[in-house]
Amino acid sequence: MQPDRVDKSSKPMKTAYPISSLLHHKAAAVWSVPPETTVFEAIKLMAEKNIGSLPVLAGGRLTGIFTERDYTRKIALAGKSSRDTRVREIVATDLVTVSPEESVEDCMRLMTEHRVRHLPVIEDGRVIGIVSIGDLVNWIISTQSAEIEQMERYIAGGVAG
């Protein structure tokens, strides 16, 4: 009896798709706020649009990203007023961004390394989208499901009946 051999020719599911592929499946609108916006106005917009972050743009340039986490930690827990505090006062400015050519896998790695949940996608100096960790997980699940379905059809078609 031969010992089990590992087939080293098999490859893991592909996650090297560019992030631009994922962006094509998302809504095209990128909601943003200027730095002077009150935190209250920003969280109201986020609630209306059902989004978890907002790019902060000054003169069309990304200067920060405002997230639900910013609100809970820097306003609610700090006892500040969301109506009196400007986004620029609490926004994260140490930004991690990606280009549309970055792979889904690279984006997941960056999010994990930097402990962020949202990545602005930048092209020619402007924000063309934002991807969340949920977007990446959903993309991977759907692409893996499609690949599995394709393999199952191939196998079923190759079986003589």
C-alpha positions as CSV (number, residue, x, y, z in Angstrom):
1,M,0.0,0.0,0.0
2,Q,1.4,3.4,-1.0
3,P,1.4,6.2,1.5
4,D,-0.9,9.1,0.7
5,R,0.9,11.7,-1.4
6,V,0.1,15.4,-1.4
7,D,-0.6,16.7,-4.9
8,K,1.6,19.7,-5.0
9,S,0.3,20.7,-8.4
10,S,-3.0,21.9,-7.0
11,K,-3.2,25.6,-6.2
12,P,-5.2,27.4,-3.6
13,M,-8.2,29.4,-4.6
14,K,-7.3,32.5,-6.6
15,T,-7.5,35.7,-4.6
16,A,-5.2,37.6,-6.9
17,Y,-8.0,39.5,-8.6
18,P,-7.4,43.2,-8.8
19,I,-9.4,45.3,-6.4
20,S,-10.8,47.1,-9.5
21,S,-12.8,43.9,-10.2
22,L,-14.5,44.2,-6.8
23,L,-15.2,48.0,-7.3
24,H,-17.1,47.2,-10.6
25,H,-19.6,45.3,-8.5
26,K,-20.1,48.0,-5.9
27,A,-22.2,51.1,-6.1
28,A,-20.3,53.8,-8.0
29,A,-21.0,56.6,-5.5
30,V,-18.2,57.5,-3.1
31,W,-19.7,59.6,-0.3
32,S,-17.2,62.0,1.4
33,V,-17.1,65.0,3.7
34,P,-14.9,68.0,4.0
35,P,-12.8,68.4,7.2
36,E,-15.0,71.2,8.5
37,T,-18.1,68.8,8.7
38,T,-19.3,68.2,12.2
39,V,-19.1,64.6,13.5
40,F,-22.9,64.6,13.9
41,E,-23.3,65.5,10.2
42,A,-20.8,62.8,9.2
43,I,-22.5,60.0,11.3
44,K,-25.9,61.1,10.0
45,L,-24.7,60.7,6.4
46,M,-23.2,57.4,7.2
47,A,-26.5,56.2,8.7
48,E,-28.5,57.5,5.7
49,K,-26.2,55.7,3.2
50,N,-25.6,52.6,5.3
51,I,-21.8,52.9,5.2
52,G,-19.1,52.5,7.8
53,S,-16.6,55.1,6.7
54,L,-16.2,58.4,4.9
55,P,-13.2,59.8,3.1
56,V,-12.4,63.3,4.2
57,L,-11.5,65.4,1.2
58,A,-10.0,68.9,1.1
59,G,-9.7,70.4,-2.3
60,G,-10.5,67.0,-3.9
61,R,-7.5,65.4,-2.0
62,L,-7.8,62.6,0.6
63,T,-6.8,64.0,4.0
64,G,-8.2,61.4,6.2
65,I,-10.9,58.8,6.7
66,F,-13.7,59.0,9.3
67,T,-15.1,55.7,10.6
68,E,-17.7,54.5,13.1
69,R,-14.8,53.5,15.3
70,D,-13.6,57.1,15.4
71,Y,-17.0,58.2,16.6
72,T,-17.3,55.6,19.3
73,R,-13.8,55.9,20.7
74,K,-13.1,59.6,20.2
75,I,-16.5,61.2,20.7
76,A,-18.9,58.9,22.6
77,L,-16.3,57.4,25.0
78,A,-14.4,60.7,25.4
79,G,-17.6,62.5,26.4
80,K,-17.3,65.0,23.5
81,S,-20.2,66.5,21.6
82,S,-20.7,65.2,18.0
83,R,-22.5,68.5,17.2
84,D,-19.6,70.7,18.3
85,T,-16.6,68.6,17.1
86,R,-15.3,68.8,13.5
87,V,-14.3,65.7,11.7
88,R,-10.8,67.2,11.2
89,E,-10.3,67.1,15.0
90,I,-10.6,63.3,15.3
91,V,-10.1,61.8,11.9
92,A,-7.4,59.2,11.2
93,T,-4.7,60.8,9.0
94,D,-2.2,57.9,9.0
95,L,-3.8,56.4,5.9
96,V,-3.4,53.1,4.3
97,T,-4.5,53.3,0.7
98,V,-4.4,51.0,-2.4
99,S,-4.4,51.4,-6.1
100,P,-7.0,49.7,-8.3
101,E,-4.3,47.2,-9.4
102,E,-3.7,45.8,-5.9
103,S,-5.0,42.3,-5.4
104,V,-7.8,41.3,-3.1
105,E,-5.2,39.2,-1.2
106,D,-2.9,42.2,-0.8
107,C,-5.8,44.3,0.5
108,M,-6.7,41.7,3.1
109,R,-3.1,41.5,4.2
110,L,-2.9,45.3,4.5
111,M,-6.1,45.4,6.5
112,T,-4.8,42.8,8.9
113,E,-1.4,44.3,9.3
114,H,-2.7,47.8,9.9
115,R,-5.8,46.8,11.8
116,V,-8.1,48.8,9.5
117,R,-11.6,47.9,8.2
118,H,-11.7,50.3,5.2
119,L,-9.2,50.9,2.4
120,P,-9.6,54.0,0.1
121,V,-8.7,53.1,-3.5
122,I,-6.8,55.9,-5.1
123,E,-6.2,56.5,-8.8
124,D,-4.5,59.6,-10.2
125,G,-4.6,61.2,-6.8
126,R,-8.4,60.9,-6.3
127,V,-10.6,58.4,-4.3
128,I,-12.4,56.1,-6.8
129,G,-13.8,53.8,-4.1
130,I,-13.5,52.3,-0.6
131,V,-13.4,48.6,0.1
132,S,-14.3,47.2,3.5
133,I,-13.3,43.9,5.0
134,G,-16.8,42.7,4.4
135,D,-16.5,43.6,0.7
136,L,-13.3,41.5,0.5
137,V,-14.8,38.5,2.4
138,N,-18.0,38.6,0.2
139,W,-15.8,38.8,-2.9
140,I,-13.7,35.8,-1.9
141,I,-16.7,33.7,-1.0
142,S,-18.5,34.5,-4.3
143,T,-15.4,33.8,-6.4
144,Q,-14.7,30.6,-4.6
145,S,-18.3,29.5,-5.0
146,A,-18.2,30.2,-8.7
147,E,-14.9,28.3,-9.1
148,I,-16.3,25.3,-7.2
149,E,-19.4,25.3,-9.3
150,Q,-17.3,25.5,-12.5
151,M,-15.2,22.5,-11.3
152,E,-18.3,20.5,-10.4
153,R,-19.7,21.1,-13.9
154,Y,-16.4,20.1,-15.5
155,I,-16.3,16.9,-13.4
156,A,-19.9,16.0,-14.0
157,G,-19.5,16.6,-17.8
158,G,-16.4,14.3,-17.8
159,V,-18.2,11.4,-16.3
160,A,-19.6,8.8,-18.8
161,G,-23.0,7.6,-17.8
